[in-house]
Amino acid sequence: MPVFKVKVKWGKNTYSDIELNSDEDPLLFKAQIFALTGVQPDRQKVMLKGAQLKDDGWGDLPVKNGATFLMLGTAEELALEPEKKTVFMEDLSEAELNTKLDLPAGLVNLGNTCYMNATVQCLKTVPELKKALVDLRPQGSSGIVDSLSEVFRSMQTGSCVPPLLLLGALHRAVPRFAEKGPNGGLCQQDASECWTEMVRLMQNGLPADNTTKHKSLIEEYMGGRMSVTLECTEAESEPPVISVENFLHLSCFIGQETGHMNSGLKAKIKEQISKMSTTLGRDAVFTKTSLIDRLPAYLTVQFVRFYYKEREAVNAKILKDVKFPLQFDAWELCSPRLQALIEPARAKFKEIEDNKVANALEGKDGKPKSSKEPEPMEVDKEYEIEPFSFPDDPGSNNSGFYELQAVLTHRGRSSSSGHYVAWVKGDAPDVWYKCDDDVVSPITDKEILKLSGGGDWHVAYMLLYGPRVLKVPKKTSDETSEN
């Protein structure tokens, strides 16, 4: 794959060491120039030795290492007409309607790229990840981190963003995503593979804050740790083997009896495997016990819904209805050590909830409230948010309580076909957004629960849970002085 390092001259500015891949569409190169200059691709005139670069191919341009392209174009918006015309809502396009309704920005489908768009929309719901990428200064690189940074920044100001630069970076990092079908168009890809690759690439290219003990921001906020114990069931005298495994997601395996995400996750706590026994000198049956010893702030759960059918040579889909909660408690998946550590925060949650119940049952005079008596409004009471991480482990979850914040779904019968959509939680209570490429629409959490499967409707494939936030009433000046 011919890749060159070239320069782009724009006015008085010169940008060096820009990667140009002549196997890719020129629009991807223009997207890189856009990330550096802010000049939209459709307003760029790019020339090399007097010949203009066309959008449909590189032609006979003498591209080589060190070549200097000249770009003409302006980053300023074009002047508007002095008189405003009346525009009715029904006359607006989907993208324009999203802007008017203050909806999240959508992403243009560049040809079977819904898997990538849905992944980006879900990962964007991690506030710390979004901030790190938006604040990242562009380096002119064509890697995943810089490309995601450009997309996230563009999504802050635009209602519909074409992720051209990101698609090119993904193709270079994972060449199989650039595969094309018989008609010359891009093939559909598996969204879970895209999710895994993007997170892995960010893990290697997005460092954590220097004040933490973690090497990367992904490891800090999305990485967990599992304590694994292997015990030989055929030789009880053989000492157990204890090890530590890191993970970036949990897998929910779907069996005939699996009806809920919790049972699918708990089924993998204990399993039987075959392994060489040092005591018996042969392969023996071992009991493998896997318990979480470090909970990340943001927990990813993958539903294992695809399996390979040899006869049809496709990744067939398990359509079984498997329920999942809007609020998830990871207590039963944790090691005894971690359970002891998260108990104090859980006690605070219980105290707050018990107080709410008591206030709902009793009036100010201490007597049981009448069923006709309205609930007290505490609009004048101020609250403060308790930290969701352990003081010595930033990015962890110190309670085991989670709230669902993003769902990636698949509609179809095979991972290499069908359609992927992201469903992300909004800031207002019970408000979610369906992000179907460039079309974004508001929905409710009741519609989210319908994504559990059982038919040909959108089925949950990847779930992203964030830390459940504990709000405690602020102490008054009188209460503070008493302490």
WOZI-V734705 format. One record per residue. RES is the residue in one small letter. PHI is phi in whole degrees, -180 to 180 (999 if undefined). PSI is psi in whole degrees, -180 to 180 (* if undefined). NEAR is the number of other C-alpha atoms within 10 Angstrom. Layout:
res=RES phi=PHI psi=PSI near=NEAR
res=RES phi=PHI psi=PSI near=NEAR
This chain:
res=m phi=999 psi=112 near=8
res=p phi=-70 psi=114 near=9
res=v phi=-121 psi=129 near=15
res=f phi=-120 psi=153 near=17
res=k phi=-100 psi=116 near=16
res=v phi=-127 psi=173 near=18
res=k phi=-116 psi=153 near=19
res=v phi=-128 psi=124 near=22
res=k phi=-105 psi=125 near=16
res=w phi=-132 psi=105 near=17
res=g phi=62 psi=-124 near=11
res=k phi=-89 psi=-4 near=5
res=n phi=-98 psi=141 near=9
res=t phi=-128 psi=127 near=12
res=y phi=-110 psi=122 near=17
res=s phi=-105 psi=165 near=15
res=d phi=55 psi=43 near=15
res=i phi=-89 psi=129 near=21
res=e phi=-79 psi=130 near=18
res=l phi=-124 psi=121 near=22
res=n phi=-108 psi=110 near=18
res=s phi=-74 psi=-6 near=16
res=d phi=-83 psi=-12 near=11
res=e phi=-101 psi=165 near=18
res=d phi=-64 psi=143 near=16
res=p phi=-57 psi=-25 near=18
res=l phi=-62 psi=-31 near=19
res=l phi=-68 psi=-37 near=23
res=f phi=-66 psi=-42 near=21
res=k phi=-65 psi=-32 near=25
res=a phi=-66 psi=-36 near=24
res=q phi=-65 psi=-40 near=25
res=i phi=-65 psi=-38 near=23
res=f phi=-61 psi=-42 near=19
res=a phi=-63 psi=-30 near=23
res=l phi=-88 psi=-36 near=16
res=t phi=-109 psi=-24 near=16
res=g phi=84 psi=5 near=15
res=v phi=-87 psi=120 near=20
res=q phi=-60 psi=144 near=17
res=p phi=-54 psi=-37 near=20
res=d phi=-75 psi=-7 near=12
res=r phi=-111 psi=10 near=14
res=q phi=-95 psi=138 near=17
res=k phi=-120 psi=105 near=15
res=v phi=-106 psi=127 near=21
res=m phi=-131 psi=151 near=18
res=l phi=-136 psi=114 near=16
res=k phi=52 psi=46 near=12
res=g phi=84 psi=-13 near=10
res=a phi=-96 psi=135 near=13
res=q phi=-90 psi=139 near=16
res=l phi=-77 psi=126 near=21
res=k phi=-97 psi=157 near=15
res=d phi=-74 psi=-20 near=14
res=d phi=-93 psi=2 near=9
res=g phi=162 psi=168 near=14
res=w phi=-84 psi=-16 near=16
res=g phi=58 psi=-137 near=10
res=d phi=-103 psi=24 near=8
res=l phi=-60 psi=132 near=15
res=p phi=-79 psi=69 near=10
res=v phi=-79 psi=131 near=19
res=k phi=-156 psi=171 near=13
res=n phi=-61 psi=133 near=14
res=g phi=86 psi=-2 near=14
res=a phi=-63 psi=144 near=16
res=t phi=-111 psi=117 near=19
res=f phi=-90 psi=145 near=22
res=l phi=-106 psi=126 near=18
res=m phi=-116 psi=128 near=22
res=l phi=-111 psi=136 near=14
res=g phi=161 psi=161 near=17
res=t phi=-120 psi=142 near=16
res=a phi=-86 psi=-12 near=12
res=e phi=-74 psi=151 near=9
res=e phi=-70 psi=149 near=8
res=l phi=-70 psi=149 near=7
res=a phi=-64 psi=139 near=6
res=l phi=-86 psi=158 near=7
res=e phi=-65 psi=143 near=7
res=p phi=-65 psi=-30 near=6
res=e phi=-105 psi=131 near=6
res=k phi=-85 psi=134 near=7
res=k phi=-94 psi=147 near=7
res=t phi=-73 psi=126 near=6
res=v phi=-120 psi=127 near=8
res=f phi=-92 psi=151 near=7
res=m phi=-56 psi=-39 near=10
res=e phi=-70 psi=-14 near=8
res=d phi=-91 psi=-7 near=9
res=l phi=-82 psi=149 near=12
res=s phi=-76 psi=171 near=10
res=e phi=-59 psi=-44 near=16
res=a phi=-64 psi=-42 near=19
res=e phi=-67 psi=-37 near=15
res=l phi=-65 psi=-38 near=18
res=n phi=-60 psi=-41 near=22
res=t phi=-65 psi=-45 near=15
res=k phi=-63 psi=-36 near=11
res=l phi=-89 psi=3 near=10
res=d phi=59 psi=43 near=10
res=l phi=-88 psi=159 near=18
res=p phi=-59 psi=154 near=25
res=a phi=-71 psi=144 near=24
res=g phi=-94 psi=174 near=26
res=l phi=-126 psi=132 near=28
res=v phi=-71 psi=135 near=18
res=n phi=-79 psi=119 near=18
res=l phi=-94 psi=18 near=16
res=g phi=109 psi=90 near=10
res=n phi=59 psi=38 near=18
res=t phi=-111 psi=20 near=22
res=c phi=-63 psi=-30 near=27
res=y phi=-62 psi=-39 near=28
res=m phi=-74 psi=-43 near=29
res=n phi=-61 psi=-44 near=27
res=a phi=-65 psi=-39 near=30
res=t phi=-62 psi=-46 near=25
res=v phi=-62 psi=-43 near=21
res=q phi=-62 psi=-39 near=26
res=c phi=-70 psi=-47 near=23
res=l phi=-65 psi=-27 near=19
res=k phi=-67 psi=-15 near=18
res=t phi=-79 psi=-6 near=19
res=v phi=-85 psi=106 near=19
res=p phi=-56 psi=-43 near=10
res=e phi=-66 psi=-36 near=14
res=l phi=-69 psi=-45 near=18
res=k phi=-60 psi=-46 near=17
res=k phi=-63 psi=-44 near=14
res=a phi=-61 psi=-40 near=16
res=l phi=-75 psi=-39 near=21
res=v phi=-67 psi=-38 near=20
res=d phi=-80 psi=-11 near=11
res=l phi=-67 psi=130 near=16
res=r phi=-78 psi=128 near=11
res=p phi=-62 psi=134 near=15
res=q phi=-107 psi=0 near=13
res=g phi=79 psi=10 near=17
res=s phi=-80 psi=157 near=16
res=s phi=-108 psi=23 near=22
res=g phi=-82 psi=173 near=20
res=i phi=-62 psi=-44 near=25
res=v phi=-63 psi=-51 near=23
res=d phi=-64 psi=-36 near=26
res=s phi=-69 psi=-42 near=26
res=l phi=-65 psi=-37 near=25
res=s phi=-59 psi=-45 near=23
res=e phi=-64 psi=-41 near=24
res=v phi=-66 psi=-46 near=22
res=f phi=-62 psi=-40 near=22
res=r phi=-66 psi=-42 near=18
res=s phi=-65 psi=-34 near=19
res=m phi=-71 psi=-17 near=20
res=q phi=-75 psi=-25 near=12
res=t phi=-116 psi=-20 near=12
res=g phi=-108 psi=156 near=17
res=s phi=-92 psi=-18 near=23
res=c phi=-151 psi=118 near=22
res=v phi=-115 psi=129 near=20
res=p phi=-87 psi=109 near=20
res=p phi=-81 psi=57 near=25
res=l phi=-64 psi=-47 near=20
res=l phi=-63 psi=-41 near=25
res=l phi=-66 psi=-41 near=25
res=l phi=-61 psi=-42 near=21
res=g phi=-63 psi=-42 near=26
res=a phi=-64 psi=-40 near=20
res=l phi=-65 psi=-41 near=22
res=h phi=-64 psi=-39 near=15
res=r phi=-71 psi=-39 near=18
res=a phi=-75 psi=-37 near=17
res=v phi=-131 psi=86 near=13
res=p phi=-56 psi=-28 near=11
res=r phi=-65 psi=-22 near=12
res=f phi=-73 psi=-11 near=21
res=a phi=-94 psi=5 near=19
res=e phi=-62 psi=143 near=13
res=k phi=-118 psi=150 near=12
res=g phi=-86 psi=-177 near=10
res=p phi=-58 psi=-29 near=7
res=n phi=-86 psi=3 near=7
res=g phi=90 psi=-6 near=8
res=g phi=-87 psi=163 near=13
res=l phi=-65 psi=143 near=16
res=c phi=-80 psi=151 near=18
res=q phi=-69 psi=144 near=24
res=q phi=-123 psi=167 near=23
res=d phi=-81 psi=123 near=19
res=a phi=-65 psi=-34 near=26
res=s phi=-67 psi=-36 near=19
res=e phi=-67 psi=-39 near=14
res=c phi=-64 psi=-44 near=20
res=w phi=-58 psi=-50 near=18
res=t phi=-60 psi=-44 near=13
res=e phi=-68 psi=-43 near=16
res=m phi=-63 psi=-44 near=21
res=v phi=-65 psi=-41 near=20
res=r phi=-63 psi=-45 near=14
res=l phi=-66 psi=-37 near=16
res=m phi=-70 psi=-33 near=20
res=q phi=-61 psi=-35 near=21
res=n phi=-86 psi=-22 near=14
res=g phi=-118 psi=-1 near=16
res=l phi=-123 psi=94 near=21
res=p phi=-69 psi=154 near=16
res=a phi=-79 psi=172 near=18
res=d phi=-63 psi=143 near=14
res=n phi=-63 psi=-18 near=9
res=t phi=-83 psi=-7 near=7
res=t phi=-102 psi=167 near=14
res=k phi=-90 psi=-1 near=12
res=h phi=-89 psi=150 near=18
res=k phi=-82 psi=-32 near=15
res=s phi=-136 psi=158 near=20
res=l phi=-67 psi=-34 near=22
res=i phi=-64 psi=-46 near=25
res=e phi=-61 psi=-37 near=25
res=e phi=-68 psi=-47 near=23
res=y phi=-104 psi=-19 near=26
res=m phi=-125 psi=-1 near=25
res=g phi=-98 psi=133 near=24
res=g phi=-115 psi=173 near=24
res=r phi=-133 psi=136 near=17
res=m phi=-115 psi=135 near=20
res=s phi=-95 psi=119 near=17
res=v phi=-115 psi=129 near=19
res=t phi=-120 psi=128 near=17
res=l phi=-112 psi=123 near=21
res=e phi=-125 psi=129 near=20
res=c phi=-78 psi=118 near=25
res=t phi=-79 psi=-15 near=13
res=e phi=-97 psi=-9 near=14
res=a phi=-143 psi=88 near=15
res=e phi=-65 psi=-21 near=10
res=s phi=-78 psi=-14 near=10
res=e phi=-72 psi=126 near=14
res=p phi=-61 psi=140 near=12
res=p phi=-67 psi=150 near=14
res=v phi=-106 psi=122 near=11
res=i phi=-113 psi=131 near=13
res=s phi=-140 psi=173 near=11
res=v phi=-122 psi=134 near=13
res=e phi=-127 psi=134 near=12
res=n phi=-91 psi=149 near=14
res=f phi=-142 psi=153 near=16
res=l phi=-113 psi=-7 near=20
res=h phi=-160 psi=159 near=19
res=l phi=-103 psi=146 near=16
res=s phi=-105 psi=130 near=15
res=c phi=-103 psi=102 near=24
res=f phi=-81 psi=139 near=17
res=i phi=-109 psi=111 near=23
res=g phi=-108 psi=-175 near=13
res=q phi=-63 psi=-32 near=6
res=e phi=-94 psi=-2 near=9
res=t phi=-77 psi=115 near=18
res=g phi=-121 psi=-9 near=16
res=h phi=-144 psi=149 near=16
res=m phi=-56 psi=-40 near=22
res=n phi=-58 psi=-44 near=19
res=s phi=-69 psi=-35 near=17
res=g phi=-65 psi=-36 near=20
res=l phi=-76 psi=-41 near=21
res=k phi=-68 psi=-24 near=16
res=a phi=-64 psi=-22 near=15
res=k phi=-94 psi=2 near=18
res=i phi=-65 psi=-46 near=17
res=k phi=-122 psi=129 near=15
res=e phi=-148 psi=156 near=12
res=q phi=-98 psi=130 near=15
res=i phi=-132 psi=162 near=13
res=s phi=-103 psi=132 near=13
res=k phi=-154 psi=154 near=14
res=m phi=-66 psi=128 near=13
res=s phi=-98 psi=125 near=17
res=t phi=-69 psi=-28 near=13
res=t phi=-77 psi=-44 near=14
res=l phi=-89 psi=-19 near=12
res=g phi=72 psi=23 near=8
res=r phi=-154 psi=171 near=10
res=d phi=-66 psi=136 near=12
res=a phi=-139 psi=170 near=17
res=v phi=-85 psi=128 near=17
res=f phi=-118 psi=148 near=21
res=t phi=-98 psi=119 near=19
res=k phi=-101 psi=120 near=21
res=t phi=-112 psi=119 near=17
res=s phi=-118 psi=117 near=23
res=l phi=-128 psi=141 near=22
res=i phi=-72 psi=130 near=25
res=d phi=-113 psi=-9 near=21
res=r phi=-148 psi=118 near=22
res=l phi=-94 psi=128 near=26
res=p phi=-78 psi=159 near=29
res=a phi=-61 psi=-38 near=27
res=y phi=-118 psi=115 near=27
res=l phi=-106 psi=124 near=24
res=t phi=-99 psi=133 near=22
res=v phi=-123 psi=125 near=19
res=q phi=-105 psi=127 near=19
res=f phi=-84 psi=120 near=21
res=v phi=-80 psi=87 near=17
res=r phi=-103 psi=-6 near=20
res=f phi=-118 psi=140 near=18
res=y phi=-140 psi=153 near=13
res=y phi=-86 psi=126 near=12
res=k phi=-100 psi=111 near=11
res=e phi=-65 psi=-40 near=9
res=r phi=-63 psi=-45 near=6
res=e phi=-89 psi=-12 near=8
res=a phi=57 psi=46 near=8
res=v phi=-137 psi=158 near=16
res=n phi=-85 psi=94 near=18
res=a phi=-73 psi=157 near=18
res=k phi=-109 psi=139 near=18
res=i phi=-89 psi=113 near=19
res=l phi=-90 psi=1 near=21
res=k phi=-52 psi=139 near=17
res=d phi=-74 psi=115 near=18
res=v phi=-126 psi=111 near=22
res=k phi=-71 psi=153 near=17
res=f phi=-141 psi=150 near=19
res=p phi=-92 psi=153 near=15
res=l phi=-75 psi=-30 near=13
res=q phi=-121 psi=130 near=14
res=f phi=-122 psi=136 near=18
res=d phi=-114 psi=117 near=14
res=a phi=-90 psi=9 near=17
res=w phi=-50 psi=-49 near=17
res=e phi=-70 psi=-14 near=15
res=l phi=-93 psi=-4 near=21
res=c phi=-93 psi=154 near=21
res=s phi=-72 psi=158 near=18
res=p phi=-55 psi=-37 near=13
res=r phi=-62 psi=-46 near=11
res=l phi=-71 psi=-36 near=19
res=q phi=-59 psi=-39 near=20
res=a phi=-66 psi=-35 near=10
res=l phi=-73 psi=-35 near=14
res=i phi=-88 psi=-7 near=20
res=e phi=-61 psi=-43 near=15
res=p phi=-58 psi=-44 near=13
res=a phi=-66 psi=-38 near=21
res=r phi=-65 psi=-35 near=17
res=a phi=-65 psi=-36 near=12
res=k phi=-65 psi=-42 near=16
res=f phi=-59 psi=-45 near=18
res=k phi=-65 psi=-39 near=12
res=e phi=-63 psi=-46 near=13
res=i phi=-63 psi=-44 near=15
res=e phi=-67 psi=-38 near=12
res=d phi=-64 psi=-38 near=12
res=n phi=-65 psi=-39 near=11
res=k phi=-63 psi=-42 near=11
res=v phi=-65 psi=-43 near=11
res=a phi=-63 psi=-42 near=13
res=n phi=-66 psi=-32 near=16
res=a phi=-74 psi=-29 near=15
res=l phi=-89 psi=-24 near=15
res=e phi=-119 psi=148 near=13
res=g phi=-87 psi=-177 near=15
res=k phi=-65 psi=-26 near=9
res=d phi=-88 psi=4 near=7
res=g phi=87 psi=-6 near=10
res=k phi=-86 psi=153 near=9
res=p phi=-58 psi=139 near=13
res=k phi=-80 psi=147 near=16
res=s phi=-70 psi=148 near=10
res=s phi=-64 psi=-20 near=8
res=k phi=-87 psi=-12 near=6
res=e phi=-77 psi=129 near=9
res=p phi=-69 psi=157 near=9
res=e phi=-68 psi=143 near=12
res=p phi=-69 psi=139 near=10
res=m phi=-97 psi=126 near=7
res=e phi=-111 psi=44 near=7
res=v phi=-67 psi=-22 near=6
res=d phi=-88 psi=-6 near=6
res=k phi=-87 psi=134 near=10
res=e phi=-97 psi=149 near=12
res=y phi=-125 psi=157 near=12
res=e phi=-128 psi=149 near=11
res=i phi=-95 psi=127 near=11
res=e phi=-77 psi=147 near=12
res=p phi=-61 psi=141 near=15
res=f phi=-96 psi=-1 near=21
res=s phi=-116 psi=158 near=20
res=f phi=-69 psi=144 near=15
res=p phi=-56 psi=-35 near=10
res=d phi=-95 psi=7 near=9
res=d phi=-145 psi=76 near=16
res=p phi=-58 psi=141 near=20
res=g phi=88 psi=1 near=25
res=s phi=-92 psi=174 near=25
res=n phi=-113 psi=119 near=26
res=n phi=-96 psi=8 near=27
res=s phi=-128 psi=-25 near=29
res=g phi=85 psi=-2 near=26
res=f phi=-94 psi=135 near=23
res=y phi=-133 psi=158 near=22
res=e phi=-127 psi=136 near=19
res=l phi=-67 psi=133 near=23
res=q phi=-129 psi=-11 near=22
res=a phi=-159 psi=144 near=29
res=v phi=-134 psi=131 near=26
res=l phi=-107 psi=124 near=27
res=t phi=-116 psi=161 near=24
res=h phi=-129 psi=138 near=29
res=r phi=-122 psi=120 near=21
res=g phi=143 psi=-174 near=18
res=r phi=-112 psi=-7 near=17
res=s phi=-143 psi=148 near=20
res=s phi=-68 psi=-21 near=23
res=s phi=-95 psi=13 near=17
res=s phi=-147 psi=-174 near=17
res=g phi=83 psi=-155 near=16
res=h phi=-146 psi=139 near=22
res=y phi=-109 psi=141 near=30
res=v phi=-139 psi=147 near=26
res=a phi=-106 psi=141 near=27
res=w phi=-125 psi=114 near=28
res=v phi=-122 psi=146 near=27
res=k phi=-78 psi=138 near=23
res=g phi=-90 psi=-179 near=18
res=d phi=-77 psi=-33 near=7
res=a phi=-78 psi=150 near=7
res=p phi=-60 psi=139 near=9
res=d phi=64 psi=10 near=11
res=v phi=-104 psi=126 near=14
res=w phi=-125 psi=166 near=22
res=y phi=-128 psi=134 near=20
res=k phi=-92 psi=115 near=25
res=c phi=-106 psi=92 near=26
res=d phi=-102 psi=83 near=21
res=d phi=57 psi=-117 near=25
res=d phi=-87 psi=-3 near=21
res=v phi=-102 psi=116 near=20
res=v phi=-118 psi=129 near=23
res=s phi=-139 psi=145 near=18
res=p phi=-77 psi=143 near=17
res=i phi=-141 psi=-179 near=17
res=t phi=-112 psi=168 near=15
res=d phi=-68 psi=-20 near=17
res=k phi=-64 psi=-36 near=12
res=e phi=-71 psi=-28 near=11
res=i phi=-65 psi=-41 near=22
res=l phi=-68 psi=-14 near=14
res=k phi=-82 psi=0 near=16
res=l phi=-91 psi=19 near=23
res=s phi=-82 psi=-9 near=23
res=g phi=107 psi=-169 near=21
res=g phi=103 psi=-2 near=14
res=g phi=-165 psi=-161 near=14
res=d phi=-93 psi=10 near=11
res=w phi=-76 psi=174 near=15
res=h phi=-57 psi=131 near=21
res=v phi=-121 psi=132 near=27
res=a phi=-59 psi=132 near=29
res=y phi=-121 psi=-47 near=23
res=m phi=-127 psi=133 near=25
res=l phi=-118 psi=142 near=22
res=l phi=-125 psi=116 near=23
res=y phi=-104 psi=139 near=23
res=g phi=-110 psi=169 near=25
res=p phi=-67 psi=135 near=25
res=r phi=-74 psi=126 near=20
res=v phi=-89 psi=134 near=15
res=l phi=-98 psi=118 near=18
res=k phi=-104 psi=124 near=15
res=v phi=-117 psi=144 near=15
res=p phi=-61 psi=137 near=11
res=k phi=-70 psi=141 near=13
res=k phi=-75 psi=140 near=13
res=t phi=-77 psi=170 near=10
res=s phi=-63 psi=-33 near=8
res=d phi=-67 psi=-42 near=8
res=e phi=-67 psi=-37 near=9
res=t phi=-67 psi=-41 near=9
res=s phi=-67 psi=-31 near=8
res=e phi=-68 psi=-33 near=6
res=n phi=-80 psi=* near=5
